[in-house]
Amino acid sequence: SAQYNPEPPPPRSHFSNIEANESEEVRQFRRLFTQLAGDDMEVSATELMNIMNKVVTRHPDLKTDGFGIDTCRSMVAVMDSDTTGKLGFEEFKYLWNNIKKWQCIYKQYDADRSGTIGSSELPGAFEAAGFHLNQQLYAMIVRRYSDENGNMDFDNFISCLVRLDAMFRAFKSLDRDGSGQIRVTLKEWLQLTMYS
């Protein structure tokens, strides 16, 4: 069975509510966010796509055909806790920290240095990211996110983990009694599945 203990979704805090005791790392990140987010102080799917493609061009060891707009729309949607269609500071920080962590895992588990994660390398990589899945789920993920040879490139790896993380967080928030089972209305189900 699938197991994962995600962090709670980031709290929504207004941008002007800057903590006086922020660490230097958070202050630096806030400066980066201010540069990236533009005048509205939110990161859109297009802005995220530009950011992600700048990152991967600096890492030739990450094989990717680039982050497309649909991938980035999906990433924004599953992280967008207030459904504005864009990512605020806390949402973006949570996503960015995960991407940095998952990038290290990707490089670590690309044992043959092919620039991709093969289907045999995948379970170890996902477990290192905190996801313990069964073989049936791995097979489905390979069919959906890997090429015909079973190799997953960087953008698909990140896209898959962003979605997995969001699905686990959504399940946990709906599993109010911690039973490992949820009941959802049709409306909740559609909100969960259509905006992702």
SULSUL-V907473 format. One record per pair of residues at least 12 apart in sequence whose ideal C-beta (glycine too) atoms are under 10 Angstrom apart, sorted by sequence separation. I is the first residue (numbers start at 1). J is the second residue. D is the distance in whole Angstrom. If there is no record, write none. Layout:
i=<I & I>
j=<J & J>
d=<D & D>
This chain:
i=<18 & 36 & 52 & 55 & 73 & 75 & 79 & 105 & 109 & 123 & 126 & 144 & 145 & 170 & 53 & 79 & 81 & 108 & 109 & 111 & 171 & 36 & 37 & 52 & 53 & 109 & 111 & 123 & 145 & 146 & 170 & 174 & 15 & 36 & 52 & 53 & 76 & 79 & 80 & 106 & 109 & 110 & 123 & 126 & 141 & 144 & 145 & 51 & 52 & 76 & 79 & 108 & 109 & 122 & 144 & 145 & 49 & 50 & 78 & 108 & 109 & 15 & 36 & 49 & 107 & 109 & 123 & 142 & 145 & 170 & 174 & 15 & 32 & 48 & 49 & 52 & 53 & 76 & 79 & 105 & 106 & 109 & 119 & 122 & 141 & 144 & 49 & 52 & 75 & 105 & 108 & 109 & 119 & 122 & 141 & 48 & 49 & 51 & 105 & 170 & 171 & 15 & 45 & 49 & 50 & 105 & 106 & 119 & 141 & 170 & 45 & 46 & 48 & 49 & 52 & 102 & 105 & 106 & 119 & 122 & 141 & 170 & 45 & 48 & 49 & 75 & 102 & 104 & 105 & 118 & 122 & 16 & 45 & 47 & 48 & 104 & 105 & 117 & 167 & 15 & 45 & 46 & 49 & 102 & 166 & 167 & 170 & 14 & 15 & 45 & 46 & 48 & 49 & 101 & 102 & 119 & 125 & 137 & 44 & 45 & 48 & 101 & 117 & 118 & 122 & 129 & 43 & 44 & 45 & 47 & 101 & 117 & 121 & 122 & 131 & 167 & 45 & 46 & 116 & 119 & 120 & 121 & 122 & 131 & 166 & 45 & 48 & 98 & 116 & 118 & 119 & 121 & 126 & 129 & 130 & 133 & 44 & 45 & 118 & 119 & 125 & 129 & 43 & 116 & 117 & 118 & 119 & 131 & 163 & 42 & 116 & 117 & 118 & 126 & 130 & 131 & 162 & 45 & 116 & 117 & 122 & 126 & 129 & 130 & 43 & 115 & 116 & 117 & 125 & 129 & 43 & 114 & 116 & 117 & 131 & 42 & 48 & 115 & 116 & 122 & 126 & 130 & 47 & 48 & 114 & 115 & 117 & 44 & 45 & 46 & 47 & 116 & 117 & 44 & 45 & 51 & 55 & 62 & 110 & 116 & 42 & 44 & 45 & 110 & 42 & 43 & 44 & 63 & 40 & 42 & 43 & 48 & 55 & 59 & 62 & 110 & 41 & 42 & 43 & 47 & 51 & 55 & 61 & 62 & 40 & 42 & 43 & 61 & 106 & 41 & 42 & 48 & 52 & 56 & 59 & 63 & 106 & 107 & 110 & 38 & 40 & 41 & 43 & 48 & 51 & 55 & 59 & 62 & 106 & 109 & 37 & 42 & 43 & 61 & 37 & 42 & 37 & 63 & 64 & 103 & 106 & 37 & 43 & 61 & 63 & 64 & 102 & 105 & 106 & 43 & 61 & 62 & 63 & 33 & 61 & 62 & 63 & 103 & 33 & 34 & 37 & 60 & 102 & 103 & 106 & 33 & 36 & 59 & 102 & 105 & 33 & 102 & 30 & 33 & 99 & 102 & 29 & 32 & 33 & 36 & 98 & 101 & 102 & 32 & 99 & 26 & 29 & 30 & 33 & 95 & 98 & 99 & 102 & 29 & 32 & 98 & 26 & 29 & 95 & 98 & 29 & 10 & 12 & 9 & 11 & 12 & 95 & 10 & 18 & 94 & 95 & 9 & 12 & 17 & 15 & 14 & 15 & 13 & 14 & 15 & 12 & 13 & 10 & 12 & 13 & 10 & 12 & 10 & 11 & 12 & 10 & 11 & 75 & 9 & 10 & 78 & 9 & 10 & 10 & 11 & 72 & 75 & 79 & 10 & 71 & 75 & 78 & 9 & 10 & 71 & 74 & 77 & 78 & 81 & 8 & 76 & 77 & 78 & 79 & 80 & 7 & 10 & 66 & 67 & 68 & 71 & 72 & 75 & 78 & 79 & 63 & 65 & 66 & 67 & 71 & 74 & 75 & 78 & 81 & 63 & 64 & 65 & 66 & 67 & 70 & 74 & 77 & 78 & 7 & 63 & 64 & 65 & 79 & 7 & 62 & 63 & 64 & 65 & 67 & 68 & 71 & 75 & 78 & 6 & 62 & 63 & 64 & 67 & 74 & 78 & 61 & 62 & 64 & 63 & 64 & 59 & 62 & 62 & 56 & 56 & 55 & 56 & 52 & 53 & 56 & 52 & 52 & 83 & 85 & 83 & 78 & 80 & 80 & 77 & 78 & 79 & 77 & 78 & 76 & 77 & 74 & 75 & 4 & 74 & 7 & 73 & 3 & 6 & 4 & 5 & 6 & 4 & 3 & 4 & 5 & 3 & 4 & 2 & 3 & 4 & 2 & 3 & 1 & 2 & 3 & 1 & 2 & 1 & 2 & 2 & 1 & 9 & 9 & 6 & 7 & 6 & 4 & 6 & 9 & 4 & 6 & 8 & 9 & 2 & 6 & 7 & 4 & 5 & 6 & 9 & 4 & 6 & 8 & 9 & 2 & 3 & 4 & 6 & 8 & 2 & 6 & 4 & 5 & 6 & 4 & 2 & 3 & 1>
j=<30 & 48 & 64 & 67 & 85 & 87 & 91 & 117 & 121 & 135 & 138 & 156 & 157 & 182 & 66 & 92 & 94 & 121 & 122 & 124 & 184 & 50 & 51 & 66 & 67 & 123 & 125 & 137 & 159 & 160 & 184 & 188 & 30 & 51 & 67 & 68 & 91 & 94 & 95 & 121 & 124 & 125 & 138 & 141 & 156 & 159 & 160 & 67 & 68 & 92 & 95 & 124 & 125 & 138 & 160 & 161 & 66 & 67 & 95 & 125 & 126 & 33 & 54 & 67 & 125 & 127 & 141 & 160 & 163 & 188 & 192 & 34 & 51 & 67 & 68 & 71 & 72 & 95 & 98 & 124 & 125 & 128 & 138 & 141 & 160 & 163 & 69 & 72 & 95 & 125 & 128 & 129 & 139 & 142 & 161 & 69 & 70 & 72 & 126 & 191 & 192 & 37 & 67 & 71 & 72 & 127 & 128 & 141 & 163 & 192 & 68 & 69 & 71 & 72 & 75 & 125 & 128 & 129 & 142 & 145 & 164 & 193 & 69 & 72 & 73 & 99 & 126 & 128 & 129 & 142 & 146 & 41 & 70 & 72 & 73 & 129 & 130 & 142 & 192 & 41 & 71 & 72 & 75 & 128 & 192 & 193 & 196 & 41 & 42 & 72 & 73 & 75 & 76 & 128 & 129 & 146 & 152 & 164 & 72 & 73 & 76 & 129 & 145 & 146 & 150 & 157 & 72 & 73 & 74 & 76 & 130 & 146 & 150 & 151 & 160 & 196 & 75 & 76 & 146 & 149 & 150 & 151 & 152 & 161 & 196 & 76 & 79 & 129 & 147 & 149 & 150 & 152 & 157 & 160 & 161 & 164 & 76 & 77 & 150 & 151 & 157 & 161 & 76 & 149 & 150 & 151 & 152 & 164 & 196 & 76 & 150 & 151 & 152 & 160 & 164 & 165 & 196 & 80 & 151 & 152 & 157 & 161 & 164 & 165 & 79 & 151 & 152 & 153 & 161 & 165 & 80 & 151 & 153 & 154 & 168 & 80 & 86 & 153 & 154 & 160 & 164 & 168 & 86 & 87 & 153 & 154 & 156 & 84 & 85 & 86 & 87 & 156 & 157 & 85 & 86 & 92 & 96 & 103 & 151 & 157 & 84 & 86 & 87 & 152 & 85 & 86 & 87 & 106 & 84 & 86 & 87 & 92 & 99 & 103 & 106 & 154 & 86 & 87 & 88 & 92 & 96 & 100 & 106 & 107 & 86 & 88 & 89 & 107 & 152 & 88 & 89 & 95 & 99 & 103 & 106 & 110 & 153 & 154 & 157 & 86 & 88 & 89 & 91 & 96 & 99 & 103 & 107 & 110 & 154 & 157 & 86 & 91 & 92 & 110 & 87 & 92 & 88 & 114 & 115 & 154 & 157 & 89 & 95 & 113 & 115 & 116 & 154 & 157 & 158 & 96 & 114 & 115 & 116 & 87 & 115 & 116 & 117 & 157 & 88 & 89 & 92 & 115 & 157 & 158 & 161 & 89 & 92 & 115 & 158 & 161 & 90 & 160 & 89 & 92 & 158 & 161 & 89 & 92 & 93 & 96 & 158 & 161 & 162 & 93 & 161 & 89 & 92 & 93 & 96 & 158 & 161 & 162 & 165 & 93 & 96 & 162 & 93 & 96 & 162 & 165 & 97 & 79 & 81 & 79 & 81 & 82 & 165 & 81 & 89 & 165 & 166 & 81 & 84 & 89 & 88 & 88 & 89 & 88 & 89 & 90 & 88 & 89 & 87 & 89 & 90 & 88 & 90 & 89 & 90 & 91 & 90 & 91 & 155 & 90 & 91 & 159 & 91 & 92 & 93 & 94 & 155 & 158 & 162 & 94 & 155 & 159 & 162 & 94 & 95 & 156 & 159 & 162 & 163 & 166 & 94 & 162 & 163 & 164 & 165 & 166 & 94 & 97 & 153 & 154 & 155 & 158 & 159 & 162 & 165 & 166 & 151 & 153 & 154 & 155 & 159 & 162 & 163 & 166 & 169 & 152 & 153 & 154 & 155 & 156 & 159 & 163 & 166 & 167 & 97 & 153 & 154 & 155 & 169 & 98 & 153 & 154 & 155 & 156 & 158 & 159 & 162 & 166 & 169 & 98 & 154 & 155 & 156 & 159 & 166 & 170 & 154 & 155 & 157 & 157 & 158 & 154 & 157 & 158 & 153 & 154 & 154 & 155 & 154 & 155 & 158 & 155 & 158 & 191 & 195 & 195 & 192 & 195 & 196 & 194 & 195 & 196 & 195 & 196 & 195 & 196 & 195 & 196 & 126 & 196 & 130 & 196 & 127 & 130 & 129 & 130 & 131 & 130 & 130 & 131 & 132 & 131 & 132 & 131 & 132 & 133 & 132 & 133 & 132 & 133 & 134 & 133 & 134 & 134 & 136 & 137 & 137 & 165 & 166 & 164 & 165 & 165 & 164 & 166 & 169 & 165 & 167 & 169 & 170 & 164 & 168 & 169 & 167 & 168 & 169 & 172 & 168 & 170 & 172 & 173 & 167 & 168 & 169 & 171 & 173 & 168 & 172 & 171 & 172 & 173 & 172 & 171 & 180 & 180>
d=<7 & 9 & 9 & 9 & 9 & 9 & 5 & 9 & 5 & 8 & 8 & 9 & 7 & 9 & 5 & 8 & 9 & 10 & 8 & 9 & 10 & 9 & 10 & 8 & 6 & 9 & 10 & 10 & 7 & 9 & 10 & 7 & 9 & 6 & 4 & 9 & 9 & 7 & 10 & 10 & 5 & 8 & 6 & 8 & 10 & 10 & 5 & 9 & 10 & 9 & 5 & 9 & 4 & 6 & 8 & 10 & 8 & 9 & 9 & 8 & 9 & 9 & 10 & 5 & 10 & 10 & 10 & 10 & 9 & 9 & 8 & 9 & 10 & 8 & 7 & 8 & 9 & 9 & 9 & 9 & 7 & 7 & 8 & 7 & 6 & 10 & 6 & 7 & 7 & 5 & 7 & 10 & 9 & 7 & 10 & 9 & 10 & 9 & 9 & 9 & 9 & 9 & 10 & 8 & 9 & 10 & 10 & 9 & 10 & 6 & 10 & 7 & 9 & 4 & 8 & 9 & 5 & 9 & 5 & 9 & 8 & 10 & 6 & 5 & 9 & 9 & 10 & 9 & 5 & 10 & 8 & 9 & 9 & 9 & 9 & 10 & 10 & 10 & 8 & 5 & 9 & 7 & 9 & 9 & 9 & 10 & 9 & 10 & 9 & 4 & 9 & 6 & 10 & 9 & 6 & 7 & 9 & 9 & 9 & 4 & 6 & 7 & 10 & 8 & 8 & 9 & 10 & 9 & 9 & 9 & 9 & 8 & 10 & 10 & 10 & 8 & 8 & 10 & 8 & 9 & 8 & 9 & 7 & 8 & 7 & 5 & 9 & 9 & 8 & 8 & 4 & 9 & 9 & 10 & 9 & 8 & 7 & 8 & 6 & 8 & 8 & 6 & 8 & 9 & 9 & 5 & 8 & 6 & 7 & 10 & 9 & 7 & 8 & 9 & 9 & 8 & 10 & 10 & 4 & 5 & 9 & 8 & 8 & 9 & 10 & 9 & 6 & 8 & 9 & 8 & 10 & 7 & 5 & 9 & 8 & 9 & 9 & 7 & 8 & 10 & 8 & 9 & 8 & 7 & 10 & 8 & 9 & 10 & 8 & 10 & 9 & 9 & 6 & 7 & 8 & 9 & 10 & 7 & 10 & 8 & 7 & 5 & 9 & 10 & 8 & 6 & 8 & 10 & 10 & 4 & 4 & 8 & 8 & 8 & 7 & 9 & 9 & 6 & 8 & 10 & 9 & 9 & 9 & 8 & 7 & 6 & 9 & 7 & 9 & 7 & 9 & 8 & 8 & 9 & 10 & 9 & 10 & 9 & 10 & 10 & 10 & 7 & 8 & 10 & 10 & 8 & 9 & 9 & 6 & 9 & 8 & 9 & 5 & 8 & 8 & 8 & 9 & 7 & 8 & 8 & 6 & 8 & 9 & 7 & 3 & 9 & 9 & 9 & 8 & 9 & 10 & 6 & 5 & 9 & 6 & 9 & 9 & 9 & 9 & 9 & 8 & 8 & 7 & 8 & 9 & 6 & 8 & 10 & 6 & 9 & 10 & 10 & 7 & 6 & 6 & 5 & 9 & 10 & 7 & 10 & 9 & 9 & 9 & 10 & 9 & 10 & 9 & 9 & 9 & 10 & 7 & 8 & 9 & 6 & 9 & 7 & 8 & 8 & 7 & 7 & 9 & 8 & 6 & 9 & 9 & 5 & 9 & 7 & 10 & 9 & 10 & 5 & 10 & 10 & 7 & 9 & 6 & 8 & 9 & 9 & 7 & 8 & 10 & 10 & 6 & 9 & 7 & 9 & 6 & 8 & 4 & 10 & 10 & 9 & 6 & 10 & 8 & 9 & 7 & 10 & 9 & 8 & 7 & 4 & 6 & 7 & 6 & 8 & 9 & 8 & 7 & 10 & 6 & 10 & 10 & 10 & 10 & 10 & 9 & 10 & 8 & 10 & 10 & 9 & 8 & 8 & 9 & 5 & 8 & 7 & 8 & 7 & 10 & 5 & 5 & 8 & 8 & 4 & 9 & 9 & 5 & 9 & 7 & 10 & 9 & 7 & 9 & 8 & 10 & 5 & 4 & 7 & 10 & 9 & 8 & 6 & 5 & 9 & 8 & 9 & 9 & 9 & 9 & 10 & 4 & 9 & 8 & 8 & 9 & 8 & 9 & 9 & 9 & 10 & 9 & 8 & 9 & 10 & 10 & 6 & 10 & 7 & 9 & 9 & 10 & 7 & 8 & 9 & 9 & 7 & 10 & 8 & 10 & 9 & 8 & 10 & 5 & 5 & 10 & 5 & 10 & 10 & 9 & 6 & 10 & 10 & 10 & 8 & 9 & 7 & 9 & 6 & 9 & 5 & 10 & 8 & 7 & 7 & 4 & 9 & 7 & 8 & 8 & 5 & 10 & 9 & 7 & 6 & 10 & 6 & 9 & 10 & 9 & 9 & 9 & 6 & 7 & 9 & 6 & 8 & 9 & 8 & 9 & 9 & 5 & 8 & 9 & 8 & 5 & 9 & 4 & 10 & 8 & 7 & 9 & 9 & 9 & 9 & 8 & 8 & 6 & 9 & 8 & 10 & 9 & 9 & 10 & 8>
